[in-house]
Amino acid sequence: MDSRIGKLYPTTKFMIMVLVVMISIFTPGYTLQYLFLPVFLIISFAAGTGKQFLNTFFKSVFIIVLFVFAIQVFIITNDDQVPIWAFLHFSKTGLETSLSMTSKIVAISSAIMCFFQITKVKDIIYALEKAGTPRKVTFLISSTIQLIPQMTSLQKTITDAQKSRGIETEGSLWIRMKAFVPMMGPLVLSSIQQTEERVLALESRAFSAKGKKTSIYVLDKSIFDKVLKVVSAAALVAYIVWRVM
């Protein structure tokens, strides 16, 4: 995040993400969409988040892509299907459909993952506040973005605590299911407690007070940001006009 790419203004990176999403959705075929994956992979490695990008991709997007591919090619019925075994068959129509669907999933997911991995949450909140977004809305957005990482960290802490008490948390599916129930109580209660502490901390800093507020943290737009934003906006308008024409 501290790389040159990561230090770009959040709205600049957001404009590029929107451009990629629009192109991915409305461009026919699948070749261009699949090419976005190596592009964002290179960007992630340049920003120092390449390993995180690959880890997230293979744990989530890749599984979804395989599932869609298997369903479309081997299970959904088409006119050109060739029987393989039992209810399984192969279909070129299903293959083309799966490539079209999964390419959009890969391109859009890659753009969104790359954006959030190379952009700090405080930078997103700062940009939203500078754009005139109400503080309650920015707080809601920041809480939503940070919810999963906080819950994951808290779950790891609770799991380690359960292990230290002699509770089995690893092994067969049945063992994990038994360990899941005693873990949910502390996880939910701790999350509620953290939310209450966060609200009290915000109120002590005059979160609800009216009037203009200042910020110690400052994020400036560079000339490169302005150029990239103009180029992205122009490219988006040109693409929309081209698709309409």
Secondary structure, DSSP 8 states (H G I E B T S, - for coil): --STTTTS-HHHHHHHHHHHHHHHHHSSSSHHHHHHHHHHHHHHHHHT-HHHHHHHIIIIIHHHHHHHHHIIIIIS--TT-EEEETTEEE-HHHHHHHHHHHHHHHHHHHHHHHHHHHS-HHHHHHHHHHTT--HHHHHHHHHHHHHHHHHHHHHHHHHHHHHHTT---SSSHHHHHHHHHHHHHHHHHHHHHHHHHHHHHHHHTTSS--S----S------HHHHHHHHHHHHHHHHHHHHHH-
